[in-house]
Amino acid sequence: MSHIWHEDDGFRAAAIRNRALAATQAEYVIFTDGDCVPRSDFIGMQRSLAEEGWFLSGNRLLLSQTFTQDVIQQQIPIHDLKNSDWKIVRQQGGIERILPLGALRKIAPRRWKGAKTCNLSAFRHDLIKVNGLDESYVGWGMEDSDLVVRLIRAGVFNKSARFSSPVFHLWHPENDRSHLAENQGRLRSLIEAKHIRAKVGLDRY
């Protein structure tokens, strides 16, 4: 196991994901975030759903500020909670929603909106093909959408893993979004373009 690290110099999710991608030889890569807690069966479900020609787009379930504090202070094992436990948490307002697993995995293969790298996985060779994430994005927002748009453009499509392998997102204050408008403009330019490879991407490592 390798731990890939860089200086805390603002929001640079694309850079650290590319560094990790460059360091691994794993056939399949799962992205998530440090503020997200996966279920105990998360990796097993990702493995069972992985399929050539597709990336997996999962979802995150947002925990409230109060419940997040309880989880941390009381060390509640949310990765192992049963559905019946989550129903109680939902009734108490501790989580935004709990929905049953949907069976339609490939209903929106070209959908890029909503796919986030807090819960996204793909074959390493597909990520290499598109040159990883684009580090042109400065600050919070849109770098994961950029990746997904380019994967779809390269013929790697969106297979839903929603509610079969969710992650539980711990509450925290929002990241600085001062660069969001700039990043949204950069994403619009990408959508109008035709390239599949990140301009500032994996090949720099």
N, C-alpha and C positions, 0 to 999 in steps of 0.2 A: 504494500500500500504506500502511495506517495501523497504527501501533503504539499499542495502548490499554494504559494502565498505571495501577495504583493502589498506594498505600502498603502495605508488608508489615505488616499489622496482624492477623496470625493467618489461619486458613484461611477464605477468602471466595471460594470457587470460583463460587458462584452470582452474586455481584456482578460479578466481572470478566467472566464470560461474558455477562451482561446488558449491560454497558457495550459490549462488542465487538459484540454483536448490534444494539444501538441505533446503532452507528457505521457499520455496513456496509449497503450497498444490494445485496449479492449475493443472487441468487435462491436459492442453495443454501448451507447453512452446515454446516461440518464442525467438530466439537469434538474436541480431544485435549488431552493434558497435557504440561507441560514436561519430565516425567521419562519420556516415551515417545518412541521413535524409530519413525517409520513406514517401511514398505518403499518403495522407489523408485517402485513402481507404485501407491502407496496412493491418491492422488487420482484417477488414471485408473480404478481399480476402483470407487471411490465414485461417480464420474460414471456409469459403465456400469450400476451397480445401482440408482441413484436412480430413484424411481417415485412419481408423485403418489398421495397417500393412504397413504403408508408412510414411516416413518423407518427408517434403517439402524442396526442394532446390531452392532458388531464386537466383537472380543475383544482382550485383551492377553495377551502371553506373558511370563511373569516370568523375568528373568535372575537368576542367582545373584549373591551378593556378590562372589565371586572373579572370575567372568566379567565382571561390570560394571566392576570395577577394571581388568581387562585391556583392555576396550573403550575406556575413558577414557585409560589410560596409553599404549596402543599404537595408539590411534585406528583401531580395527578398524571397517571400513565395514559394520556389521551391516545397513544398509538395502539393501545389494546382495549379501548372501550368498545362495548357491544352496541348494536343498534338501539337496544332498549335504553342504554345509558345516554346515548345521544338524543333520544326523544325527550328525556328529562332535561338535558342541557338546553335543548331548543325551546321547551316550554318556559324555561327560566330566562330566555333571552341571551344565552351564552354563545350561540352560534347562529349565523345568518339564515341557514336553511339546511335541511337534510332531505334529499330526494332519492327515490329508488333508482337502481341501475337501469339505464336504457339499453335496449338490445340493438339499436341501429347504429352500428359503429362507423359505417362508411357513407352516411347519408349526405355529408357535405365535404367531399374530398378536397375541394378547392377553397375551403373557408380558412381565411387567415386571421380574421378578427376574433379576439378572445383567446387565442393560443399564446401562452406565456411560458417563459423558460423556468418559472418556479415549478413547473410540472410538465416537462416535455422530454421526449427521448427519441433517439434515431440511431440508425446504423452509422458507425464511424465513417465508413467510406462515402456515405451520402453527405455528411457534414464536411468532409474534406473536399468533395466535389464542388461545394458552394463556397469554399474558403472560409468556413466557420462564420462567426458573427462579425459584423462590421463595426470596428472601433471608431469610426467617424462620428458615431453618436456620442455626444458629450452630456453627462448628467443623466437623470432618470428619464426613461420612457422611450418606447418604440424600437429599441434594438432587437427585441425578440420578434416583433412583427416583421421587421426587415428580414430576419433569418427565415421565417416561415414563408414569406412571399417568395423568396429566392428558392427555397426547397420545392415549393409547388411548381414554380417556373421550370425547375430542373427535372420535373416528372416524379417527385416524391410527394405523396399526397397525405392528407390529414385523416388519420384514423382516430376516432374518439375513444379516450379511456376515461371519460367522465364518470364519476361516482363508483367506478370499480377500483381505482387506485388514486383516491384524492390525497391531498396534503392539507393539514390544518394550519392555517396562517395565524400566528400569534400577533395580537394587536401591538402596534407601536405608532408613534407620530409619523406623519407622512414625510417621505424624503423631499428634499428641495426640488421643486418642479420648475425652476426658473428657465431651464433650457427646453421645456416641453414643446413650446410653439416651434422652435427651431428644429427639433427632432421630428415633429409632425410634418414640417415642410420637407425635410430630407426623405421621409418615408413616401410622401406624395411624389417626389421626384423619382424615387425608385420604382413606384408602381407604373409611372409613365415610361420608364426605361425598359430595356430588354435583357440586361445582363443577369447572370446567376451568381457570379463570384463577388464576395465582399471586396470593396476597394481597399480597405485597411483591415486585413483579416489574418487568418491562421498562418498564411505563408510567411509572415514576418518572424515566426518562431521556428 
